[in-house]
Amino acid sequence: MERIARTFARLAEAKKKALVTFTTAGDPDYATSLEILKGLPKAGADIIELGMPFSDPMADGPAIQRSSQRALRAGQTQRKTLAMVRSFRETDSETPVILMGYYNPIYVFPVDGFLAEAVDAGVDGLIVVDVPPEADDELCLPALQAGLSFIRLTAPTTTDHRLERVLTNTSGFVYYVSITGITGTRAPDLSAVERNVTRIKARTPLPVVVGFGVRTPEQARAIAGVSDGVVVGSVLVDAIAQSLDEEQLATDLTIRAVLDLVEQLSSGMKAA
C-alpha cells in the first residue's frame, strides 16, 4: 500500500502522471517475461500491473487473451507469478507491483495462502475484475487486512449510485475503464474520459488512472492531461506477439520491443 501512495505523491510533487504498464506473467515464457518485468521501471513505468494468466479472461480482448494462452502453454502458474515478483524485488524495492486478473486462480490457491504469499513476495495490490463489491468479504476485505490495496474498476456506464458502492473499500487508486467493452479494441473519447474522471474525483481522494484502448504516445499524453495516470496493456502484449518466431517463441527482439515502446510512451507523457 505504501509504495503506491509514495509513487503518486512523488509524481504529484514533480507535476507528472503515472505510466502504468500491463504485461502477462510468463508471456511468452518465464525467463523472457521476468527480464521484461525487471526492465520496465528503467524504461519509464511508474507502476507495474502483472497479469495472472487465466484460461478464460472474459474482460480482455484478443491480444491479452492470446498472451494468457501463451503463458499457460509455457507452464506459467500462480506460484511462478509470485516467484517473478520475488525476483523483481531483489533489485527493485520501490516500484509498485499490482497483480491483475480473475478470481478463479486465487480461489483455488486458496485465498488465505495466496494473500500471505503475495505479501511475502512484495506485491502491493490486486485488481480482480470478476469479484464485485457485493462479495467484498470473499477477497477485498481479506486483502486489505493482509496489507494489500484492492483496486476497483469503474466504467462509462457506472451510475452515481453504483459508483458510491464501487468506491467503498477501494484503495491505492481507482482504475477508470475508458471504453465499454473489452481491452484493446477501441480508442477512448477524451471528452468523455475527462467528464467521468472529474465525476469520480469528486467522490474520492484516491488517484484515478485510465486504461483500455490507449496505444500511442499521443493518446497517453492526452489522457494524462485529464487524469492521474495512464494504463497501457494491449499494445505491449501486441509488441511481444509481433516479435515472436513462427513457433511463438521469444526472439532477440522480444524484450527490446516492449521496453522501447514503454520508453516512447513515457517520453510522450513527459512532453505534456
Beta strands, then each sheet from edge to edge (+ up, - down):
strand 1: 18-24
strand 2: 47-51
strand 3: 97-101
strand 4: 125-128
strand 5: 149-150
strand 6: 153-154
strand 7: 174-177
strand 8: 208-211
strand 9: 229-232
sheet 1: 5+ 4+ 3+ 2+ 1+ 9+ 8+ 7+ 6+
end
